[in-house]
Amino acid sequence: MRLKLSKKERVALVLVLAVYLCVAIFTGLHHEPWADEAQSWLISRDNNIFGIMQAVRYEGTLPFWYFILKFFQMFGLPYDYAFVVPMIFTTLGIILLFMTDAPFMCKILLPFSFYVMYQESVIARQYCLVFPALMLLVLTYRERHSKPVRFFLSVFAVSISSSYGFMIACSFMLWEFICFIREHLGRAKTSEDNDQSHSRFRISFWITAALLLITLIMSIPPDDCSFGVGAGKGFIFSFTETFLFRVDSTLKAVIFIITFLTATVLYFRKNILQVLVYAGPLVLYMALFYSRIWHLAYLFFLFVALMLIFKAEPAPDAKGSKKLLRAVPGIYFLILLIIQCAAGFYASYLEYQKPYSPSKAVTEFVRPYIESGAKADSLSYHPVSVQPYFDGNIFSNNPTEKSYYIWKEEYTYSELSSPEADIIITPYDEFADPDDRYDMYGFHSFIVYKFCAFEDNCLSVYVKKDQN
């Protein structure tokens, strides 16, 4: 682990952090949190530590992020400034990046890539934890046999970031287990010092394995959980969106994947089997089990971490075609990184231009009605984004005392109050009003992803005509 930076690196780090923080703060101040951000904030706000551990089992994730939010809430962090939390962790990730032996150009550009500068810094979700955790893993990887405690602590830090981080951590554990098997089958006589080192490594490995097993058992969703899973759209598009941008043609996606995999094989040619073990489980998990557009950061950061771990040393004796062969994948990935930087700045611009969520506008619209005693109902999950702007639950048809959405089979959140509520908040245009009793007001919002902003998470507010 390298703790000292050169003068050039220190100056670069200060400049990078200064620009990064300016952009991140500006973007964060214009970001309007959406339902997922509201949900995690409310789970932390409405529960103590033990309540959080019970609640997140219905979320299909791990509780560490919610503990972090709880900590900041205890010190009075307002919901409007929730972006400060991911920004702090992303700043830590940038500092750890500079401590690695990554190429200098990577240290300069990566902090301004889409996932680092925008998604990990603005959106208050647990995605922000994986970047610093993986940079810590990169720092401890090469000394994992001589200093196993540091390495396995970093593996555990990756695992508690989310279910995707858990998959990544298990992949690193799987490789070490394969190495144990190979070692056992081809056991050779070793010195006493090596025996002691191997013993420390094995003990650290099995302790970490036990912690991962406990974490897995604690996070298994209950039998009455209604939270669904799905692979989303075709994984070839998701893969392309991760490392390039959104495309609307299968042919374009396939061409990109072929070039990407070719460059990957050339870059990792000496460690391709190990890379497959590290990356394969996450790719299969996202392709076959569960992934969404905002989860692709895990695939991006895992690939970056593997590139840094297996960074090829320059070969001064390489000439001609060999030298070109070594340079091609590096140039290819540098171009992709530059594209990601352009996407990062453009996404910040789009965030400034368009509302990511209509929750604040809806809140300002309904607050006078709520304060005057009007009864409000909600339909489905997305109206939960309004709840953090009030001290408690505002929806009369919420079947619990909690203000967040609980993914239990018995809670449908689709039955309206009786008598009818004065206000109904729903996902866009999802309430049927055949008797024309309500006036409908639509509130639009846009999910920002790299170079595009597509309309989504819109809300409608239905107000009884006698309230107007």
MOKA-V823969 format. One record per backbone hydrogen bond with DSSP energy under -0.5 kcal/mol. CO is the residue of the C=O (numbers start at 1). NH is the residue of the N-H. E is the energy in kcal/mol with one decimal. If there is no record, write none. Layout:
# MOKA-V823969
CO_NH_E / CO_NH_E
This chain:
# MOKA-V823969
1_3_-0.6 / 6_10_-2.5 / 7_11_-2.3 / 8_12_-2.2 / 9_13_-2.7 / 10_14_-2.2 / 11_15_-2.2 / 12_16_-2.9 / 13_17_-2.8 / 14_18_-2.2 / 15_19_-2.3 / 16_20_-3.0 / 17_21_-2.9 / 18_22_-1.8 / 19_23_-2.3 / 20_24_-3.1 / 21_25_-2.7 / 22_26_-2.1 / 23_27_-2.7 / 24_28_-2.9 / 25_29_-2.2 / 26_30_-0.7 / 27_30_-0.9 / 27_31_-0.5 / 28_31_-0.9 / 31_33_-0.6 / 34_38_-2.4 / 35_39_-3.0 / 36_40_-1.9 / 37_41_-2.0 / 38_42_-2.8 / 39_43_-2.3 / 40_44_-1.8 / 41_45_-2.4 / 42_46_-3.0 / 44_47_-0.5 / 48_52_-2.4 / 49_53_-1.9 / 50_54_-1.6 / 51_55_-2.6 / 52_56_-2.6 / 54_57_-0.6 / 55_58_-1.5 / 56_59_-1.3 / 56_60_-0.6 / 56_61_-1.2 / 63_67_-1.9 / 64_68_-1.9 / 65_69_-2.3 / 66_70_-2.3 / 67_71_-2.2 / 68_72_-2.0 / 69_73_-2.6 / 70_74_-2.2 / 71_75_-0.8 / 72_77_-2.1 / 73_76_-2.0 / 78_81_-1.4 / 79_82_-1.9 / 81_84_-1.9 / 82_85_-1.5 / 82_86_-0.7 / 83_87_-1.9 / 84_88_-2.0 / 85_89_-1.7 / 86_90_-2.5 / 87_91_-2.2 / 88_92_-1.9 / 89_93_-2.0 / 90_94_-2.2 / 91_95_-2.1 / 92_96_-2.5 / 93_97_-2.3 / 94_98_-2.0 / 95_99_-1.0 / 96_100_-0.8 / 97_100_-1.1 / 103_106_-0.5 / 103_107_-1.8 / 104_108_-1.6 / 105_109_-2.3 / 106_110_-2.5 / 109_112_-2.2 / 110_113_-1.9 / 113_117_-2.8 / 113_118_-0.6 / 114_118_-2.0 / 114_119_-1.7 / 115_120_-2.8 / 118_121_-0.7 / 118_122_-2.1 / 118_123_-0.6 / 119_123_-0.8 / 122_124_-0.6 / 123_125_-2.2 / 125_128_-1.5 / 126_129_-1.8 / 127_130_-1.1 / 127_131_-0.6 / 128_132_-0.7 / 129_133_-1.7 / 130_134_-2.6 / 131_135_-2.1 / 132_136_-2.1 / 133_137_-1.7 / 134_138_-2.3 / 135_139_-2.0 / 136_140_-1.6 / 137_141_-1.3 / 138_142_-0.6 / 141_144_-1.8 / 143_147_-2.9 / 147_151_-1.4 / 148_152_-2.9 / 149_153_-2.0 / 150_154_-1.8 / 151_155_-2.0 / 152_156_-2.2 / 153_157_-2.2 / 154_158_-2.0 / 155_159_-2.0 / 156_160_-1.7 / 158_161_-1.3 / 159_162_-0.5 / 162_166_-2.1 / 163_167_-1.7 / 164_168_-2.0 / 165_169_-2.6 / 166_170_-2.3 / 167_171_-1.7 / 168_172_-1.8 / 169_173_-2.1 / 170_174_-2.3 / 171_175_-1.8 / 172_176_-1.6 / 173_177_-2.2 / 174_178_-2.5 / 175_179_-2.3 / 176_180_-1.9 / 177_181_-2.1 / 178_182_-2.5 / 179_183_-2.5 / 180_184_-2.6 / 181_185_-2.4 / 182_186_-1.9 / 184_187_-1.0 / 191_195_-2.3 / 192_196_-2.2 / 193_197_-2.4 / 194_198_-3.0 / 195_199_-2.2 / 196_200_-2.3 / 197_201_-2.1 / 198_202_-2.7 / 199_203_-2.5 / 200_204_-2.3 / 201_205_-2.3 / 202_206_-2.6 / 203_207_-2.1 / 204_208_-2.2 / 205_209_-2.6 / 206_210_-2.0 / 207_211_-2.1 / 208_212_-2.6 / 209_213_-2.1 / 210_214_-2.3 / 211_215_-2.5 / 212_216_-2.5 / 213_217_-2.5 / 214_218_-2.4 / 215_219_-1.2 / 216_220_-0.6 / 217_220_-0.8 / 222_225_-1.5 / 224_409_-2.5 / 230_291_-1.6 / 234_237_-0.9 / 234_238_-1.6 / 235_239_-3.1 / 236_240_-1.7 / 237_241_-2.7 / 238_242_-1.8 / 239_243_-1.5 / 240_244_-2.2 / 249_253_-2.1 / 250_254_-2.7 / 251_255_-2.6 / 252_256_-2.4 / 253_257_-2.5 / 254_258_-2.4 / 255_259_-2.2 / 256_260_-2.9 / 257_261_-2.9 / 258_262_-2.0 / 259_263_-2.3 / 260_264_-2.4 / 261_265_-2.5 / 262_266_-2.1 / 263_267_-2.3 / 264_268_-2.8 / 266_269_-0.7 / 268_271_-1.9 / 268_272_-0.5 / 271_275_-2.4 / 272_276_-2.1 / 273_277_-1.9 / 274_278_-2.1 / 275_279_-2.8 / 276_280_-2.5 / 277_281_-0.6 / 279_283_-2.2 / 280_284_-2.7 / 281_285_-2.5 / 282_286_-2.5 / 283_287_-2.3 / 284_288_-2.7 / 284_289_-0.5 / 285_289_-1.6 / 285_290_-2.2 / 292_295_-2.2 / 293_296_-0.9 / 295_298_-1.5 / 296_300_-1.9 / 297_301_-2.9 / 298_302_-2.0 / 299_303_-2.0 / 300_304_-2.2 / 301_305_-2.6 / 302_306_-2.4 / 303_307_-2.2 / 304_308_-1.9 / 305_309_-2.5 / 306_310_-2.4 / 308_311_-1.0 / 314_316_-0.7 / 315_318_-1.7 / 319_322_-1.4 / 319_323_-0.7 / 320_324_-2.0 / 321_325_-2.6 / 322_326_-1.9 / 323_327_-1.5 / 324_328_-2.2 / 325_329_-0.7 / 326_330_-0.6 / 327_331_-2.3 / 328_332_-2.5 / 329_333_-2.6 / 330_334_-1.8 / 331_335_-2.2 / 332_336_-1.9 / 333_337_-2.1 / 334_338_-2.2 / 335_339_-2.1 / 336_340_-2.0 / 337_341_-1.9 / 338_342_-2.2 / 339_343_-2.2 / 340_114_-0.7 / 340_344_-2.1 / 341_345_-2.1 / 342_346_-2.3 / 343_347_-2.5 / 344_348_-1.6 / 345_349_-1.8 / 346_350_-2.6 / 347_351_-2.5 / 348_352_-1.6 / 349_353_-1.6 / 350_354_-2.8 / 355_446_-3.1 / 358_362_-2.8 / 359_363_-2.5 / 360_364_-2.4 / 361_365_-1.6 / 362_366_-2.6 / 363_367_-2.3 / 364_368_-0.5 / 366_370_-2.6 / 367_371_-3.0 / 368_372_-1.1 / 369_374_-2.6 / 370_373_-1.6 / 375_422_-1.4 / 375_423_-2.1 / 376_396_-3.3 / 377_425_-2.5 / 381_384_-2.2 / 382_385_-2.0 / 383_386_-2.0 / 383_387_-0.5 / 384_387_-0.8 / 384_388_-0.5 / 386_389_-1.4 / 387_390_-2.2 / 394_376_-0.6 / 394_396_-0.6 / 395_398_-1.3 / 397_399_-0.5 / 405_407_-0.6 / 406_408_-2.2 / 407_226_-2.4 / 407_227_-0.6 / 408_411_-1.1 / 410_412_-0.8 / 413_380_-1.8 / 414_416_-0.5 / 422_464_-2.7 / 423_377_-2.4 / 424_426_-0.5 / 424_462_-3.1 / 425_379_-2.1 / 426_460_-2.9 / 427_430_-1.6 / 430_432_-0.5 / 433_436_-1.6 / 437_465_-2.3 / 439_463_-2.7 / 441_461_-2.7 / 443_459_-2.1 / 445_456_-1.8 / 446_448_-0.5 / 447_449_-0.5 / 447_454_-2.0 / 449_452_-1.7 / 452_449_-3.0 / 454_447_-2.5 / 457_358_-0.5 / 458_428_-1.8 / 459_443_-2.9 / 460_426_-2.4 / 460_462_-0.5 / 461_441_-2.3 / 461_463_-0.6 / 462_424_-2.3 / 463_439_-3.1 / 464_467_-2.2 / 465_468_-0.8
